[in-house]
Amino acid sequence: MKSELKRLIDDFVAIFFPRECGCCGCVLKYQEKYVCIDCNYHLPYTNFHEYSDNDTARQLWGKVPIEEACSFLLLQKESRVEYLIYQIKYNRQPFLAEYFGYLYGLKLLQQGRYQNLDLIIPVPLHSSKLRKRGYNQSAYFGRGLSRAMNIPLREDILVRKKATVSQTGKGRVERYENVDDIFDCNEVILAANVHILLVDDVLTTGATIVSAALTLLNAVDCRVSIATLARA
């Protein structure tokens, strides 16, 4: 009886405040949560977590010593994933990043390579951009992973000390120069050889996450693995 009443209330609320799919914008049907069935079926999942020799890992090889690297979705122009990333970053829907982080965390738990992680650290925003946007989308992605994997999320270790200009339109070399020496680590006490999962929303050239990973490796006795919500 209670479940039936809840369904009726949800349906009534949906008439005036329809919930939209985070990947296409269509109105969600009853029992659809955040993403419609059609988008959930057609999203370009990479399955990179199932093998170490994947495109995300290969992109970072030779730039930073990492244990593992993976991305959940493939980002292409004018796609469902591009719409999703826009909703997360610019339309104040960071809960979508947490939702997909939780889904990805459940998948990572099934792989032995990701079962010895100690901490999850999101790539931070500079304080000026954090004030403007109001949230760090990478931290929300990390929260979802943390909740699914039961691994602590630490937002107090890695800090962004420089505000950089947008990477959009920059070439590969310019992107690396733009994020050189922009991160720092707070003084914290961590276990020796701690295994950190460094997370970000989108991997493009990899310049930002490489800079963040190198900062951690130079400041802390650690190993670093990487996970991103999407890969361009």
LORO-791380 format. One record per residue (C-alpha): z, y, x. Coordinates in steps of 0.1 Angstrom, whole numbers, m for minus. Last residue first. Layout:
// LORO-791380
{pz = Z&py = Y&px = X}
...
***
This chain:
// LORO-791380
{pz = m252&py = 120&px = 376}
{pz = m223&py = 97&px = 377}
{pz = m197&py = 97&px = 349}
{pz = m160&py = 92&px = 343}
{pz = m152&py = 90&px = 380}
{pz = m132&py = 65&px = 400}
{pz = m124&py = 66&px = 437}
{pz = m103&py = 44&px = 460}
{pz = m82&py = 58&px = 488}
{pz = m59&py = 42&px = 513}
{pz = m28&py = 61&px = 524}
{pz = m6&py = 75&px = 551}
{pz = m9&py = 111&px = 538}
{pz = m23&py = 144&px = 552}
{pz = m56&py = 134&px = 568}
{pz = m64&py = 107&px = 542}
{pz = m55&py = 130&px = 513}
{pz = m77&py = 159&px = 526}
{pz = m105&py = 135&px = 533}
{pz = m104&py = 123&px = 497}
{pz = m105&py = 158&px = 483}
{pz = m135&py = 168&px = 505}
{pz = m153&py = 136&px = 495}
{pz = m145&py = 143&px = 459}
{pz = m161&py = 177&px = 460}
{pz = m192&py = 168&px = 480}
{pz = m201&py = 137&px = 460}
{pz = m236&py = 148&px = 453}
{pz = m231&py = 145&px = 416}
{pz = m200&py = 126&px = 406}
{pz = m186&py = 137&px = 372}
{pz = m150&py = 138&px = 358}
{pz = m128&py = 132&px = 388}
{pz = m104&py = 105&px = 400}
{pz = m87&py = 96&px = 432}
{pz = m71&py = 62&px = 430}
{pz = m44&py = 61&px = 457}
{pz = m32&py = 31&px = 476}
{pz = 0&py = 39&px = 496}
{pz = m1&py = 28&px = 532}
{pz = 35&py = 39&px = 538}
{pz = 54&py = 49&px = 507}
{pz = 53&py = 85&px = 496}
{pz = 75&py = 115&px = 504}
{pz = 58&py = 147&px = 494}
{pz = 47&py = 179&px = 512}
{pz = 20&py = 194&px = 491}
{pz = m16&py = 186&px = 501}
{pz = m45&py = 210&px = 506}
{pz = m80&py = 213&px = 492}
{pz = m108&py = 238&px = 498}
{pz = m116&py = 229&px = 534}
{pz = m154&py = 225&px = 528}
{pz = m162&py = 228&px = 491}
{pz = m192&py = 252&px = 493}
{pz = m204&py = 238&px = 526}
{pz = m208&py = 204&px = 510}
{pz = m227&py = 219&px = 480}
{pz = m249&py = 240&px = 503}
{pz = m260&py = 208&px = 521}
{pz = m269&py = 190&px = 489}
{pz = m287&py = 220&px = 474}
{pz = m271&py = 245&px = 450}
{pz = m283&py = 251&px = 415}
{pz = m250&py = 243&px = 398}
{pz = m222&py = 241&px = 424}
{pz = m204&py = 269&px = 407}
{pz = m185&py = 293&px = 430}
{pz = m153&py = 281&px = 447}
{pz = m117&py = 290&px = 441}
{pz = m97&py = 281&px = 472}
{pz = m64&py = 264&px = 475}
{pz = m70&py = 234&px = 453}
{pz = m39&py = 212&px = 453}
{pz = m33&py = 175&px = 458}
{pz = 2&py = 162&px = 455}
{pz = 17&py = 176&px = 422}
{pz = m8&py = 161&px = 397}
{pz = 6&py = 125&px = 402}
{pz = m3&py = 99&px = 376}
{pz = 18&py = 68&px = 378}
{pz = 2&py = 34&px = 372}
{pz = 6&py = 15&px = 339}
{pz = m31&py = 6&px = 339}
{pz = m40&py = 17&px = 304}
{pz = m17&py = 48&px = 304}
{pz = m26&py = 58&px = 339}
{pz = m63&py = 55&px = 333}
{pz = m60&py = 76&px = 302}
{pz = m39&py = 102&px = 320}
{pz = m65&py = 102&px = 349}
{pz = m93&py = 112&px = 325}
{pz = m69&py = 140&px = 312}
{pz = m63&py = 151&px = 348}
{pz = m101&py = 152&px = 354}
{pz = m104&py = 175&px = 324}
{pz = m80&py = 200&px = 339}
{pz = m66&py = 222&px = 311}
{pz = m65&py = 258&px = 298}
{pz = m101&py = 267&px = 308}
{pz = m93&py = 302&px = 321}
{pz = m58&py = 294&px = 334}
{pz = m71&py = 263&px = 351}
{pz = m100&py = 282&px = 366}
{pz = m77&py = 307&px = 382}
{pz = m53&py = 280&px = 393}
{pz = m80&py = 261&px = 412}
{pz = m89&py = 228&px = 395}
{pz = m74&py = 196&px = 408}
{pz = m92&py = 163&px = 416}
{pz = m70&py = 138&px = 398}
{pz = m45&py = 116&px = 416}
{pz = m36&py = 81&px = 404}
{pz = m9&py = 62&px = 423}
{pz = 0&py = 27&px = 435}
{pz = m32&py = 7&px = 431}
{pz = m31&py = m31&px = 439}
{pz = m49&py = m42&px = 407}
{pz = m82&py = m24&px = 413}
{pz = m99&py = m50&px = 435}
{pz = m87&py = m78&px = 413}
{pz = m109&py = m66&px = 384}
{pz = m97&py = m70&px = 349}
{pz = m74&py = m41&px = 352}
{pz = m104&py = m19&px = 359}
{pz = m118&py = m27&px = 324}
{pz = m85&py = m16&px = 307}
{pz = m85&py = 16&px = 328}
{pz = m120&py = 23&px = 317}
{pz = m111&py = 24&px = 280}
{pz = m80&py = 45&px = 288}
{pz = m101&py = 70&px = 308}
{pz = m126&py = 71&px = 280}
{pz = m98&py = 82&px = 256}
{pz = m83&py = 106&px = 281}
{pz = m117&py = 123&px = 287}
{pz = m122&py = 126&px = 249}
{pz = m87&py = 142&px = 247}
{pz = m102&py = 170&px = 268}
{pz = m119&py = 184&px = 237}
{pz = m119&py = 221&px = 244}
{pz = m156&py = 228&px = 240}
{pz = m165&py = 236&px = 276}
{pz = m153&py = 207&px = 297}
{pz = m148&py = 178&px = 273}
{pz = m175&py = 187&px = 248}
{pz = m200&py = 194&px = 276}
{pz = m192&py = 160&px = 292}
{pz = m198&py = 142&px = 259}
{pz = m231&py = 160&px = 253}
{pz = m243&py = 151&px = 288}
{pz = m232&py = 115&px = 281}
{pz = m252&py = 114&px = 249}
{pz = m283&py = 125&px = 268}
{pz = m302&py = 157&px = 273}
{pz = m302&py = 153&px = 311}
{pz = m287&py = 120&px = 325}
{pz = m252&py = 109&px = 332}
{pz = m245&py = 72&px = 338}
{pz = m211&py = 61&px = 326}
{pz = m179&py = 45&px = 340}
{pz = m182&py = 54&px = 377}
{pz = m169&py = 33&px = 406}
{pz = m156&py = 34&px = 442}
{pz = m136&py = 10&px = 463}
{pz = m117&py = 10&px = 496}
{pz = m128&py = 44&px = 509}
{pz = m136&py = 58&px = 543}
{pz = m154&py = 91&px = 537}
{pz = m190&py = 103&px = 543}
{pz = m205&py = 71&px = 557}
{pz = m204&py = 54&px = 524}
{pz = m200&py = 78&px = 495}
{pz = m234&py = 73&px = 478}
{pz = m231&py = 36&px = 484}
{pz = m199&py = 35&px = 464}
{pz = m214&py = 53&px = 435}
{pz = m245&py = 32&px = 435}
{pz = m227&py = m1&px = 436}
{pz = m219&py = m26&px = 464}
{pz = m183&py = m31&px = 453}
{pz = m190&py = m51&px = 422}
{pz = m176&py = m53&px = 386}
{pz = m164&py = m17&px = 386}
{pz = m200&py = m5&px = 387}
{pz = m204&py = m18&px = 351}
{pz = m227&py = 13&px = 346}
{pz = m221&py = 19&px = 309}
{pz = m251&py = 38&px = 294}
{pz = m238&py = 46&px = 259}
{pz = m260&py = 28&px = 233}
{pz = m233&py = 7&px = 215}
{pz = m206&py = 33&px = 216}
{pz = m231&py = 58&px = 205}
{pz = m242&py = 38&px = 174}
{pz = m206&py = 29&px = 165}
{pz = m195&py = 66&px = 165}
{pz = m172&py = 80&px = 191}
{pz = m138&py = 97&px = 187}
{pz = m124&py = 70&px = 165}
{pz = m145&py = 52&px = 139}
{pz = m122&py = 37&px = 113}
{pz = m138&py = 56&px = 84}
{pz = m171&py = 72&px = 94}
{pz = m175&py = 99&px = 121}
{pz = m196&py = 129&px = 113}
{pz = m225&py = 132&px = 139}
{pz = m219&py = 153&px = 170}
{pz = m237&py = 130&px = 194}
{pz = m213&py = 119&px = 221}
{pz = m179&py = 132&px = 209}
{pz = m186&py = 120&px = 174}
{pz = m174&py = 145&px = 148}
{pz = m143&py = 145&px = 126}
{pz = m149&py = 162&px = 92}
{pz = m123&py = 188&px = 83}
{pz = m128&py = 195&px = 46}
{pz = m140&py = 160&px = 35}
{pz = m122&py = 144&px = 64}
{pz = m89&py = 154&px = 50}
{pz = m96&py = 135&px = 18}
{pz = m107&py = 104&px = 37}
{pz = m76&py = 105&px = 59}
{pz = m54&py = 108&px = 28}
{pz = m71&py = 79&px = 11}
{pz = m69&py = 58&px = 43}
{pz = m32&py = 66&px = 46}
{pz = m26&py = 56&px = 10}
{pz = m43&py = 22&px = 16}
{pz = m22&py = 17&px = 47}
{pz = 9&py = 24&px = 28}
{pz = 0&py = 0&px = 0}
***
